[in-house]
Amino acid sequence: MASVYRALAEAEQTELDAPADDDLPRRPVRVRIRRPGEPLTAEESELRERLVAQRAELDAAELEEVGQ
């Protein structure tokens, strides 16, 4: 069991020592799960709009690819 903890600690240290090539967080950010019927926050609404736009772009690209 100690070797598992040691391996995890080494992996985490290696990750911390590696240069960050992006602005992504190293660990997941905690989220709050909404209840059904609960209104979206401004951040959630913005995220939903971005995801819907991305999906539309992907669908359009697929249709264009199939049409060729």
PDB file of N, CA, C, O and CB in Angstrom:
ATOM      1  N   MET A   1       0.828  -1.191   0.000  1.00  0.00           N
ATOM      2  CA  MET A   1       0.000   0.000   0.000  1.00  0.00           C
ATOM      3  C   MET A   1       0.869   1.249   0.000  1.00  0.00           C
ATOM      4  O   MET A   1       0.519   2.251  -0.624  1.00  0.00           O
ATOM      5  CB  MET A   1      -0.940   0.001   1.206  1.00  0.00           C
ATOM      6  N   ALA A   2       1.986   1.195   0.688  1.00  0.00           N
ATOM      7  CA  ALA A   2       2.878   2.349   0.730  1.00  0.00           C
ATOM      8  C   ALA A   2       3.417   2.667  -0.654  1.00  0.00           C
ATOM      9  O   ALA A   2       3.641   3.832  -0.982  1.00  0.00           O
ATOM     10  CB  ALA A   2       4.032   2.099   1.700  1.00  0.00           C
ATOM     11  N   SER A   3       3.627   1.635  -1.472  1.00  0.00           N
ATOM     12  CA  SER A   3       4.160   1.879  -2.812  1.00  0.00           C
ATOM     13  C   SER A   3       3.144   2.620  -3.680  1.00  0.00           C
ATOM     14  O   SER A   3       3.531   3.392  -4.556  1.00  0.00           O
ATOM     15  CB  SER A   3       4.558   0.555  -3.479  1.00  0.00           C
ATOM     16  N   VAL A   4       1.859   2.397  -3.449  1.00  0.00           N
ATOM     17  CA  VAL A   4       0.826   3.113  -4.198  1.00  0.00           C
ATOM     18  C   VAL A   4       0.873   4.585  -3.845  1.00  0.00           C
ATOM     19  O   VAL A   4       0.838   5.438  -4.732  1.00  0.00           O
ATOM     20  CB  VAL A   4      -0.576   2.531  -3.909  1.00  0.00           C
ATOM     21  N   TYR A   5       0.952   4.898  -2.549  1.00  0.00           N
ATOM     22  CA  TYR A   5       1.028   6.286  -2.116  1.00  0.00           C
ATOM     23  C   TYR A   5       2.300   6.944  -2.652  1.00  0.00           C
ATOM     24  O   TYR A   5       2.277   8.101  -3.073  1.00  0.00           O
ATOM     25  CB  TYR A   5       0.983   6.374  -0.580  1.00  0.00           C
ATOM     26  N   ARG A   6       3.392   6.214  -2.634  1.00  0.00           N
ATOM     27  CA  ARG A   6       4.658   6.740  -3.132  1.00  0.00           C
ATOM     28  C   ARG A   6       4.546   7.047  -4.628  1.00  0.00           C
ATOM     29  O   ARG A   6       5.005   8.094  -5.082  1.00  0.00           O
ATOM     30  CB  ARG A   6       5.808   5.736  -2.867  1.00  0.00           C
ATOM     31  N   ALA A   7       3.939   6.141  -5.390  1.00  0.00           N
ATOM     32  CA  ALA A   7       3.780   6.347  -6.828  1.00  0.00           C
ATOM     33  C   ALA A   7       2.883   7.559  -7.112  1.00  0.00           C
ATOM     34  O   ALA A   7       3.159   8.348  -8.016  1.00  0.00           O
ATOM     35  CB  ALA A   7       3.193   5.083  -7.488  1.00  0.00           C
ATOM     36  N   LEU A   8       1.821   7.693  -6.339  1.00  0.00           N
ATOM     37  CA  LEU A   8       0.941   8.847  -6.512  1.00  0.00           C
ATOM     38  C   LEU A   8       1.666  10.147  -6.183  1.00  0.00           C
ATOM     39  O   LEU A   8       1.519  11.139  -6.897  1.00  0.00           O
ATOM     40  CB  LEU A   8      -0.304   8.704  -5.634  1.00  0.00           C
ATOM     41  N   ALA A   9       2.433  10.146  -5.123  1.00  0.00           N
ATOM     42  CA  ALA A   9       3.192  11.343  -4.738  1.00  0.00           C
ATOM     43  C   ALA A   9       4.218  11.693  -5.807  1.00  0.00           C
ATOM     44  O   ALA A   9       4.397  12.867  -6.130  1.00  0.00           O
ATOM     45  CB  ALA A   9       3.893  11.131  -3.381  1.00  0.00           C
ATOM     46  N   GLU A  10       4.893  10.689  -6.359  1.00  0.00           N
ATOM     47  CA  GLU A  10       5.874  10.933  -7.418  1.00  0.00           C
ATOM     48  C   GLU A  10       5.201  11.483  -8.666  1.00  0.00           C
ATOM     49  O   GLU A  10       5.716  12.409  -9.293  1.00  0.00           O
ATOM     50  CB  GLU A  10       6.633   9.647  -7.754  1.00  0.00           C
ATOM     51  N   ALA A  11       4.064  10.925  -9.026  1.00  0.00           N
ATOM     52  CA  ALA A  11       3.340  11.395 -10.207  1.00  0.00           C
ATOM     53  C   ALA A  11       2.882  12.836 -10.021  1.00  0.00           C
ATOM     54  O   ALA A  11       2.973  13.642 -10.947  1.00  0.00           O
ATOM     55  CB  ALA A  11       2.134  10.490 -10.496  1.00  0.00           C
ATOM     56  N   GLU A  12       2.395  13.160  -8.841  1.00  0.00           N
ATOM     57  CA  GLU A  12       1.949  14.523  -8.569  1.00  0.00           C
ATOM     58  C   GLU A  12       3.125  15.484  -8.608  1.00  0.00           C
ATOM     59  O   GLU A  12       3.005  16.588  -9.138  1.00  0.00           O
ATOM     60  CB  GLU A  12       1.243  14.602  -7.209  1.00  0.00           C
ATOM     61  N   GLN A  13       4.259  15.079  -8.054  1.00  0.00           N
ATOM     62  CA  GLN A  13       5.436  15.943  -8.060  1.00  0.00           C
ATOM     63  C   GLN A  13       5.935  16.158  -9.484  1.00  0.00           C
ATOM     64  O   GLN A  13       6.324  17.269  -9.846  1.00  0.00           O
ATOM     65  CB  GLN A  13       6.552  15.343  -7.190  1.00  0.00           C
ATOM     66  N   THR A  14       5.925  15.103 -10.292  1.00  0.00           N
ATOM     67  CA  THR A  14       6.338  15.223 -11.685  1.00  0.00           C
ATOM     68  C   THR A  14       5.432  16.191 -12.420  1.00  0.00           C
ATOM     69  O   THR A  14       5.893  17.002 -13.223  1.00  0.00           O
ATOM     70  CB  THR A  14       6.330  13.856 -12.376  1.00  0.00           C
ATOM     71  N   GLU A  15       4.133  16.102 -12.139  1.00  0.00           N
ATOM     72  CA  GLU A  15       3.163  16.995 -12.767  1.00  0.00           C
ATOM     73  C   GLU A  15       3.416  18.435 -12.346  1.00  0.00           C
ATOM     74  O   GLU A  15       3.299  19.346 -13.165  1.00  0.00           O
ATOM     75  CB  GLU A  15       1.729  16.578 -12.406  1.00  0.00           C
ATOM     76  N   LEU A  16       3.762  18.654 -11.076  1.00  0.00           N
ATOM     77  CA  LEU A  16       4.019  20.002 -10.592  1.00  0.00           C
ATOM     78  C   LEU A  16       5.311  20.563 -11.173  1.00  0.00           C
ATOM     79  O   LEU A  16       5.410  21.765 -11.416  1.00  0.00           O
ATOM     80  CB  LEU A  16       4.082  20.013  -9.071  1.00  0.00           C
ATOM     81  N   ASP A  17       6.302  19.702 -11.397  1.00  0.00           N
ATOM     82  CA  ASP A  17       7.589  20.145 -11.925  1.00  0.00           C
ATOM     83  C   ASP A  17       7.531  20.436 -13.421  1.00  0.00           C
ATOM     84  O   ASP A  17       8.336  21.215 -13.932  1.00  0.00           O
ATOM     85  CB  ASP A  17       8.647  19.101 -11.650  1.00  0.00           C
ATOM     86  N   ALA A  18       6.596  19.823 -14.117  1.00  0.00           N
ATOM     87  CA  ALA A  18       6.485  20.011 -15.571  1.00  0.00           C
ATOM     88  C   ALA A  18       5.998  21.428 -15.862  1.00  0.00           C
ATOM     89  O   ALA A  18       5.137  21.947 -15.151  1.00  0.00           O
ATOM     90  CB  ALA A  18       5.517  18.957 -16.201  1.00  0.00           C
ATOM     91  N   PRO A  19       6.544  22.054 -16.904  1.00  0.00           N
ATOM     92  CA  PRO A  19       6.086  23.401 -17.246  1.00  0.00           C
ATOM     93  C   PRO A  19       4.647  23.355 -17.746  1.00  0.00           C
ATOM     94  O   PRO A  19       4.257  22.457 -18.492  1.00  0.00           O
ATOM     95  CB  PRO A  19       7.006  24.037 -18.311  1.00  0.00           C
ATOM     96  N   ALA A  20       3.882  24.326 -17.326  1.00  0.00           N
ATOM     97  CA  ALA A  20       2.480  24.392 -17.742  1.00  0.00           C
ATOM     98  C   ALA A  20       2.420  24.995 -19.141  1.00  0.00           C
ATOM     99  O   ALA A  20       2.861  26.124 -19.355  1.00  0.00           O
ATOM    100  CB  ALA A  20       1.624  25.231 -16.732  1.00  0.00           C
ATOM    101  N   ASP A  21       1.877  24.244 -20.085  1.00  0.00           N
ATOM    102  CA  ASP A  21       1.785  24.743 -21.451  1.00  0.00           C
ATOM    103  C   ASP A  21       0.376  25.207 -21.781  1.00  0.00           C
ATOM    104  O   ASP A  21       0.076  25.514 -22.934  1.00  0.00           O
ATOM    105  CB  ASP A  21       2.222  23.672 -22.434  1.00  0.00           C
ATOM    106  N   ASP A  22      -0.479  25.259 -20.791  1.00  0.00           N
ATOM    107  CA  ASP A  22      -1.830  25.773 -20.985  1.00  0.00           C
ATOM    108  C   ASP A  22      -2.306  26.407 -19.684  1.00  0.00           C
ATOM    109  O   ASP A  22      -1.624  26.345 -18.661  1.00  0.00           O
ATOM    110  CB  ASP A  22      -2.800  24.644 -21.442  1.00  0.00           C
ATOM    111  N   ASP A  23      -3.466  27.008 -19.737  1.00  0.00           N
ATOM    112  CA  ASP A  23      -4.008  27.681 -18.554  1.00  0.00           C
ATOM    113  C   ASP A  23      -5.036  26.837 -17.823  1.00  0.00           C
ATOM    114  O   ASP A  23      -5.823  27.360 -17.034  1.00  0.00           O
ATOM    115  CB  ASP A  23      -4.628  28.997 -18.948  1.00  0.00           C
ATOM    116  N   LEU A  24      -5.036  25.536 -18.079  1.00  0.00           N
ATOM    117  CA  LEU A  24      -6.005  24.664 -17.444  1.00  0.00           C
ATOM    118  C   LEU A  24      -5.596  24.359 -16.010  1.00  0.00           C
ATOM    119  O   LEU A  24      -4.406  24.257 -15.713  1.00  0.00           O
ATOM    120  CB  LEU A  24      -6.161  23.373 -18.240  1.00  0.00           C
ATOM    121  N   PRO A  25      -6.566  24.214 -15.125  1.00  0.00           N
ATOM    122  CA  PRO A  25      -6.224  23.869 -13.743  1.00  0.00           C
ATOM    123  C   PRO A  25      -5.681  22.445 -13.670  1.00  0.00           C
ATOM    124  O   PRO A  25      -6.041  21.597 -14.486  1.00  0.00           O
ATOM    125  CB  PRO A  25      -7.456  24.019 -12.824  1.00  0.00           C
ATOM    126  N   ARG A  26      -4.832  22.188 -12.710  1.00  0.00           N
ATOM    127  CA  ARG A  26      -4.228  20.875 -12.540  1.00  0.00           C
ATOM    128  C   ARG A  26      -5.235  19.859 -12.022  1.00  0.00           C
ATOM    129  O   ARG A  26      -5.146  18.670 -12.329  1.00  0.00           O
ATOM    130  CB  ARG A  26      -3.045  20.961 -11.597  1.00  0.00           C
ATOM    131  N   ARG A  27      -6.182  20.328 -11.242  1.00  0.00           N
ATOM    132  CA  ARG A  27      -7.182  19.442 -10.655  1.00  0.00           C
ATOM    133  C   ARG A  27      -8.571  19.917 -11.061  1.00  0.00           C
ATOM    134  O   ARG A  27      -8.757  21.098 -11.355  1.00  0.00           O
ATOM    135  CB  ARG A  27      -7.046  19.394  -9.108  1.00  0.00           C
ATOM    136  N   PRO A  28      -9.535  19.025 -11.081  1.00  0.00           N
ATOM    137  CA  PRO A  28     -10.900  19.441 -11.430  1.00  0.00           C
ATOM    138  C   PRO A  28     -11.443  20.457 -10.432  1.00  0.00           C
ATOM    139  O   PRO A  28     -11.094  20.446  -9.251  1.00  0.00           O
ATOM    140  CB  PRO A  28     -11.831  18.224 -11.492  1.00  0.00           C
ATOM    141  N   VAL A  29     -12.283  21.310 -10.924  1.00  0.00           N
ATOM    142  CA  VAL A  29     -12.922  22.318 -10.080  1.00  0.00           C
ATOM    143  C   VAL A  29     -14.225  21.728  -9.555  1.00  0.00           C
ATOM    144  O   VAL A  29     -14.970  21.092 -10.299  1.00  0.00           O
ATOM    145  CB  VAL A  29     -13.180  23.654 -10.870  1.00  0.00           C
ATOM    146  N   ARG A  30     -14.492  21.941  -8.281  1.00  0.00           N
ATOM    147  CA  ARG A  30     -15.732  21.430  -7.706  1.00  0.00           C
ATOM    148  C   ARG A  30     -16.916  22.162  -8.311  1.00  0.00           C
ATOM    149  O   ARG A  30     -16.857  23.367  -8.557  1.00  0.00           O
ATOM    150  CB  ARG A  30     -15.732  21.579  -6.170  1.00  0.00           C
ATOM    151  N   VAL A  31     -17.969  21.438  -8.545  1.00  0.00           N
ATOM    152  CA  VAL A  31     -19.179  22.035  -9.104  1.00  0.00           C
ATOM    153  C   VAL A  31     -20.359  21.738  -8.187  1.00  0.00           C
ATOM    154  O   VAL A  31     -20.334  20.808  -7.381  1.00  0.00           O
ATOM    155  CB  VAL A  31     -19.450  21.504 -10.538  1.00  0.00           C
ATOM    156  N   ARG A  32     -21.381  22.554  -8.337  1.00  0.00           N
ATOM    157  CA  ARG A  32     -22.606  22.337  -7.578  1.00  0.00           C
ATOM    158  C   ARG A  32     -23.637  21.799  -8.543  1.00  0.00           C
ATOM    159  O   ARG A  32     -23.862  22.388  -9.601  1.00  0.00           O
ATOM    160  CB  ARG A  32     -23.103  23.651  -6.878  1.00  0.00           C
ATOM    161  N   ILE A  33     -24.253  20.712  -8.205  1.00  0.00           N
ATOM    162  CA  ILE A  33     -25.258  20.103  -9.067  1.00  0.00           C
ATOM    163  C   ILE A  33     -26.584  20.807  -8.833  1.00  0.00           C
ATOM    164  O   ILE A  33     -27.071  20.916  -7.707  1.00  0.00           O
ATOM    165  CB  ILE A  33     -25.382  18.572  -8.800  1.00  0.00           C
ATOM    166  N   ARG A  34     -27.150  21.281  -9.934  1.00  0.00           N
ATOM    167  CA  ARG A  34     -28.429  21.990  -9.841  1.00  0.00           C
ATOM    168  C   ARG A  34     -29.566  21.010  -9.660  1.00  0.00           C
ATOM    169  O   ARG A  34     -29.487  19.858 -10.086  1.00  0.00           O
ATOM    170  CB  ARG A  34     -28.667  22.849 -11.085  1.00  0.00           C
ATOM    171  N   ARG A  35     -30.605  21.469  -9.036  1.00  0.00           N
ATOM    172  CA  ARG A  35     -31.830  20.675  -8.889  1.00  0.00           C
ATOM    173  C   ARG A  35     -32.728  20.972 -10.087  1.00  0.00           C
ATOM    174  O   ARG A  35     -32.648  22.055 -10.667  1.00  0.00           O
ATOM    175  CB  ARG A  35     -32.570  20.996  -7.530  1.00  0.00           C
ATOM    176  N   PRO A  36     -33.582  20.019 -10.462  1.00  0.00           N
ATOM    177  CA  PRO A  36     -34.508  20.267 -11.579  1.00  0.00           C
ATOM    178  C   PRO A  36     -35.366  21.504 -11.318  1.00  0.00           C
ATOM    179  O   PRO A  36     -35.888  21.693 -10.219  1.00  0.00           O
ATOM    180  CB  PRO A  36     -35.412  19.039 -11.811  1.00  0.00           C
ATOM    181  N   GLY A  37     -35.501  22.332 -12.334  1.00  0.00           N
ATOM    182  CA  GLY A  37     -36.314  23.534 -12.213  1.00  0.00           C
ATOM    183  C   GLY A  37     -35.572  24.733 -11.656  1.00  0.00           C
ATOM    184  O   GLY A  37     -36.100  25.845 -11.674  1.00  0.00           O
ATOM    185  N   GLU A  38     -34.369  24.536 -11.167  1.00  0.00           N
ATOM    186  CA  GLU A  38     -33.575  25.634 -10.616  1.00  0.00           C
ATOM    187  C   GLU A  38     -33.035  26.473 -11.783  1.00  0.00           C
ATOM    188  O   GLU A  38     -32.507  25.913 -12.744  1.00  0.00           O
ATOM    189  CB  GLU A  38     -32.401  25.091  -9.715  1.00  0.00           C
ATOM    190  N   PRO A  39     -33.157  27.799 -11.715  1.00  0.00           N
ATOM    191  CA  PRO A  39     -32.706  28.628 -12.839  1.00  0.00           C
ATOM    192  C   PRO A  39     -31.180  28.576 -12.999  1.00  0.00           C
ATOM    193  O   PRO A  39     -30.440  28.371 -12.037  1.00  0.00           O
ATOM    194  CB  PRO A  39     -33.164  30.085 -12.639  1.00  0.00           C
ATOM    195  N   LEU A  40     -30.740  28.767 -14.244  1.00  0.00           N
ATOM    196  CA  LEU A  40     -29.310  28.779 -14.544  1.00  0.00           C
ATOM    197  C   LEU A  40     -28.684  30.090 -14.088  1.00  0.00           C
ATOM    198  O   LEU A  40     -29.311  31.148 -14.133  1.00  0.00           O
ATOM    199  CB  LEU A  40     -29.068  28.565 -16.049  1.00  0.00           C
ATOM    200  N   THR A  41     -27.432  29.996 -13.649  1.00  0.00           N
ATOM    201  CA  THR A  41     -26.685  31.214 -13.340  1.00  0.00           C
ATOM    202  C   THR A  41     -26.223  31.826 -14.660  1.00  0.00           C
ATOM    203  O   THR A  41     -26.327  31.185 -15.706  1.00  0.00           O
ATOM    204  CB  THR A  41     -25.463  30.918 -12.390  1.00  0.00           C
ATOM    205  N   ALA A  42     -25.717  33.049 -14.624  1.00  0.00           N
ATOM    206  CA  ALA A  42     -25.219  33.701 -15.834  1.00  0.00           C
ATOM    207  C   ALA A  42     -24.079  32.886 -16.449  1.00  0.00           C
ATOM    208  O   ALA A  42     -23.996  32.748 -17.669  1.00  0.00           O
ATOM    209  CB  ALA A  42     -24.744  35.137 -15.518  1.00  0.00           C
ATOM    210  N   GLU A  43     -23.212  32.354 -15.607  1.00  0.00           N
ATOM    211  CA  GLU A  43     -22.088  31.538 -16.093  1.00  0.00           C
ATOM    212  C   GLU A  43     -22.582  30.260 -16.770  1.00  0.00           C
ATOM    213  O   GLU A  43     -22.065  29.868 -17.816  1.00  0.00           O
ATOM    214  CB  GLU A  43     -21.142  31.182 -14.930  1.00  0.00           C
ATOM    215  N   GLU A  44     -23.578  29.617 -16.174  1.00  0.00           N
ATOM    216  CA  GLU A  44     -24.141  28.398 -16.751  1.00  0.00           C
ATOM    217  C   GLU A  44     -24.841  28.683 -18.076  1.00  0.00           C
ATOM    218  O   GLU A  44     -24.744  27.894 -19.016  1.00  0.00           O
ATOM    219  CB  GLU A  44     -25.120  27.750 -15.771  1.00  0.00           C
ATOM    220  N   SER A  45     -25.547  29.815 -18.151  1.00  0.00           N
ATOM    221  CA  SER A  45     -26.222  30.196 -19.390  1.00  0.00           C
ATOM    222  C   SER A  45     -25.206  30.441 -20.500  1.00  0.00           C
ATOM    223  O   SER A  45     -25.404  30.015 -21.638  1.00  0.00           O
ATOM    224  CB  SER A  45     -27.085  31.450 -19.173  1.00  0.00           C
ATOM    225  N   GLU A  46     -24.121  31.127 -20.165  1.00  0.00           N
ATOM    226  CA  GLU A  46     -23.066  31.400 -21.140  1.00  0.00           C
ATOM    227  C   GLU A  46     -22.425  30.093 -21.627  1.00  0.00           C
ATOM    228  O   GLU A  46     -22.168  29.922 -22.819  1.00  0.00           O
ATOM    229  CB  GLU A  46     -21.993  32.327 -20.525  1.00  0.00           C
ATOM    230  N   LEU A  47     -22.177  29.194 -20.705  1.00  0.00           N
ATOM    231  CA  LEU A  47     -21.596  27.904 -21.068  1.00  0.00           C
ATOM    232  C   LEU A  47     -22.542  27.132 -21.983  1.00  0.00           C
ATOM    233  O   LEU A  47     -22.107  26.558 -22.981  1.00  0.00           O
ATOM    234  CB  LEU A  47     -21.280  27.078 -19.807  1.00  0.00           C
ATOM    235  N   ARG A  48     -23.825  27.115 -21.651  1.00  0.00           N
ATOM    236  CA  ARG A  48     -24.799  26.414 -22.483  1.00  0.00           C
ATOM    237  C   ARG A  48     -24.833  26.996 -23.890  1.00  0.00           C
ATOM    238  O   ARG A  48     -24.889  26.255 -24.870  1.00  0.00           O
ATOM    239  CB  ARG A  48     -26.192  26.482 -21.850  1.00  0.00           C
ATOM    240  N   GLU A  49     -24.800  28.327 -23.991  1.00  0.00           N
ATOM    241  CA  GLU A  49     -24.808  28.971 -25.304  1.00  0.00           C
ATOM    242  C   GLU A  49     -23.563  28.599 -26.113  1.00  0.00           C
ATOM    243  O   GLU A  49     -23.660  28.332 -27.311  1.00  0.00           O
ATOM    244  CB  GLU A  49     -24.897  30.492 -25.147  1.00  0.00           C
ATOM    245  N   ARG A  50     -22.410  28.582 -25.470  1.00  0.00           N
ATOM    246  CA  ARG A  50     -21.174  28.205 -26.166  1.00  0.00           C
ATOM    247  C   ARG A  50     -21.234  26.765 -26.646  1.00  0.00           C
ATOM    248  O   ARG A  50     -20.822  26.468 -27.767  1.00  0.00           O
ATOM    249  CB  ARG A  50     -19.961  28.398 -25.251  1.00  0.00           C
ATOM    250  N   LEU A  51     -21.744  25.867 -25.809  1.00  0.00           N
ATOM    251  CA  LEU A  51     -21.829  24.456 -26.183  1.00  0.00           C
ATOM    252  C   LEU A  51     -22.812  24.244 -27.334  1.00  0.00           C
ATOM    253  O   LEU A  51     -22.548  23.454 -28.240  1.00  0.00           O
ATOM    254  CB  LEU A  51     -22.247  23.613 -24.976  1.00  0.00           C
ATOM    255  N   VAL A  52     -23.934  24.943 -27.298  1.00  0.00           N
ATOM    256  CA  VAL A  52     -24.910  24.825 -28.383  1.00  0.00           C
ATOM    257  C   VAL A  52     -24.291  25.334 -29.684  1.00  0.00           C
ATOM    258  O   VAL A  52     -24.484  24.725 -30.735  1.00  0.00           O
ATOM    259  CB  VAL A  52     -26.210  25.612 -28.050  1.00  0.00           C
ATOM    260  N   ALA A  53     -23.546  26.451 -29.627  1.00  0.00           N
ATOM    261  CA  ALA A  53     -22.897  26.994 -30.822  1.00  0.00           C
ATOM    262  C   ALA A  53     -21.843  26.024 -31.355  1.00  0.00           C
ATOM    263  O   ALA A  53     -21.739  25.824 -32.565  1.00  0.00           O
ATOM    264  CB  ALA A  53     -22.254  28.360 -30.513  1.00  0.00           C
ATOM    265  N   GLN A  54     -21.062  25.422 -30.457  1.00  0.00           N
ATOM    266  CA  GLN A  54     -20.053  24.444 -30.877  1.00  0.00           C
ATOM    267  C   GLN A  54     -20.718  23.240 -31.536  1.00  0.00           C
ATOM    268  O   GLN A  54     -20.234  22.742 -32.552  1.00  0.00           O
ATOM    269  CB  GLN A  54     -19.202  23.989 -29.674  1.00  0.00           C
ATOM    270  N   ARG A  55     -21.818  22.774 -30.964  1.00  0.00           N
ATOM    271  CA  ARG A  55     -22.523  21.625 -31.533  1.00  0.00           C
ATOM    272  C   ARG A  55     -23.036  21.959 -32.932  1.00  0.00           C
ATOM    273  O   ARG A  55     -22.961  21.131 -33.840  1.00  0.00           O
ATOM    274  CB  ARG A  55     -23.694  21.197 -30.619  1.00  0.00           C
ATOM    275  N   ALA A  56     -23.556  23.175 -33.102  1.00  0.00           N
ATOM    276  CA  ALA A  56     -24.051  23.594 -34.412  1.00  0.00           C
ATOM    277  C   ALA A  56     -22.909  23.635 -35.427  1.00  0.00           C
ATOM    278  O   ALA A  56     -23.085  23.226 -36.575  1.00  0.00           O
ATOM    279  CB  ALA A  56     -24.734  24.976 -34.317  1.00  0.00           C
ATOM    280  N   GLU A  57     -21.742  24.125 -35.012  1.00  0.00           N
ATOM    281  CA  GLU A  57     -20.577  24.153 -35.904  1.00  0.00           C
ATOM    282  C   GLU A  57     -20.154  22.743 -36.291  1.00  0.00           C
ATOM    283  O   GLU A  57     -19.846  22.486 -37.455  1.00  0.00           O
ATOM    284  CB  GLU A  57     -19.405  24.890 -35.238  1.00  0.00           C
ATOM    285  N   LEU A  58     -20.137  21.828 -35.325  1.00  0.00           N
ATOM    286  CA  LEU A  58     -19.761  20.443 -35.620  1.00  0.00           C
ATOM    287  C   LEU A  58     -20.765  19.787 -36.561  1.00  0.00           C
ATOM    288  O   LEU A  58     -20.380  19.076 -37.489  1.00  0.00           O
ATOM    289  CB  LEU A  58     -19.651  19.631 -34.325  1.00  0.00           C
ATOM    290  N   ASP A  59     -22.047  20.027 -36.322  1.00  0.00           N
ATOM    291  CA  ASP A  59     -23.084  19.465 -37.193  1.00  0.00           C
ATOM    292  C   ASP A  59     -22.933  20.006 -38.611  1.00  0.00           C
ATOM    293  O   ASP A  59     -23.047  19.250 -39.576  1.00  0.00           O
ATOM    294  CB  ASP A  59     -24.493  19.787 -36.644  1.00  0.00           C
ATOM    295  N   ALA A  60     -22.677  21.309 -38.745  1.00  0.00           N
ATOM    296  CA  ALA A  60     -22.512  21.911 -40.061  1.00  0.00           C
ATOM    297  C   ALA A  60     -21.284  21.334 -40.766  1.00  0.00           C
ATOM    298  O   ALA A  60     -21.322  21.085 -41.971  1.00  0.00           O
ATOM    299  CB  ALA A  60     -22.392  23.439 -39.941  1.00  0.00           C
ATOM    300  N   ALA A  61     -20.204  21.123 -40.028  1.00  0.00           N
ATOM    301  CA  ALA A  61     -18.983  20.551 -40.605  1.00  0.00           C
ATOM    302  C   ALA A  61     -19.238  19.115 -41.072  1.00  0.00           C
ATOM    303  O   ALA A  61     -18.750  18.710 -42.127  1.00  0.00           O
ATOM    304  CB  ALA A  61     -17.825  20.584 -39.575  1.00  0.00           C
ATOM    305  N   GLU A  62     -19.998  18.351 -40.291  1.00  0.00           N
ATOM    306  CA  GLU A  62     -20.325  16.982 -40.681  1.00  0.00           C
ATOM    307  C   GLU A  62     -21.175  16.954 -41.942  1.00  0.00           C
ATOM    308  O   GLU A  62     -20.940  16.141 -42.836  1.00  0.00           O
ATOM    309  CB  GLU A  62     -21.051  16.266 -39.549  1.00  0.00           C
ATOM    310  N   LEU A  63     -22.169  17.848 -42.014  1.00  0.00           N
ATOM    311  CA  LEU A  63     -23.015  17.913 -43.206  1.00  0.00           C
ATOM    312  C   LEU A  63     -22.202  18.301 -44.434  1.00  0.00           C
ATOM    313  O   LEU A  63     -22.396  17.759 -45.521  1.00  0.00           O
ATOM    314  CB  LEU A  63     -24.159  18.909 -42.997  1.00  0.00           C
ATOM    315  N   GLU A  64     -21.293  19.246 -44.242  1.00  0.00           N
ATOM    316  CA  GLU A  64     -20.435  19.675 -45.351  1.00  0.00           C
ATOM    317  C   GLU A  64     -19.533  18.521 -45.800  1.00  0.00           C
ATOM    318  O   GLU A  64     -19.313  18.331 -46.996  1.00  0.00           O
ATOM    319  CB  GLU A  64     -19.577  20.901 -44.934  1.00  0.00           C
ATOM    320  N   GLU A  65     -19.019  17.761 -44.847  1.00  0.00           N
ATOM    321  CA  GLU A  65     -18.145  16.646 -45.158  1.00  0.00           C
ATOM    322  C   GLU A  65     -18.908  15.555 -45.910  1.00  0.00           C
ATOM    323  O   GLU A  65     -18.389  14.979 -46.866  1.00  0.00           O
ATOM    324  CB  GLU A  65     -17.525  16.081 -43.877  1.00  0.00           C
ATOM    325  N   VAL A  66     -20.117  15.276 -45.485  1.00  0.00           N
ATOM    326  CA  VAL A  66     -20.931  14.239 -46.127  1.00  0.00           C
ATOM    327  C   VAL A  66     -21.338  14.681 -47.531  1.00  0.00           C
ATOM    328  O   VAL A  66     -21.424  13.856 -48.441  1.00  0.00           O
ATOM    329  CB  VAL A  66     -22.188  13.926 -45.276  1.00  0.00           C
ATOM    330  N   GLY A  67     -21.586  15.971 -47.711  1.00  0.00           N
ATOM    331  CA  GLY A  67     -22.006  16.501 -48.991  1.00  0.00           C
ATOM    332  C   GLY A  67     -20.913  16.477 -50.048  1.00  0.00           C
ATOM    333  O   GLY A  67     -21.212  16.583 -51.238  1.00  0.00           O
ATOM    334  N   GLN A  68     -19.679  16.343 -49.652  1.00  0.00           N
ATOM    335  CA  GLN A  68     -18.567  16.360 -50.613  1.00  0.00           C
ATOM    336  C   GLN A  68     -18.350  15.035 -51.266  1.00  0.00           C
ATOM    337  O   GLN A  68     -17.451  14.895 -52.096  1.00  0.00           O
ATOM    338  CB  GLN A  68     -17.304  16.783 -49.945  1.00  0.00           C
TER     339      GLN A  68
END
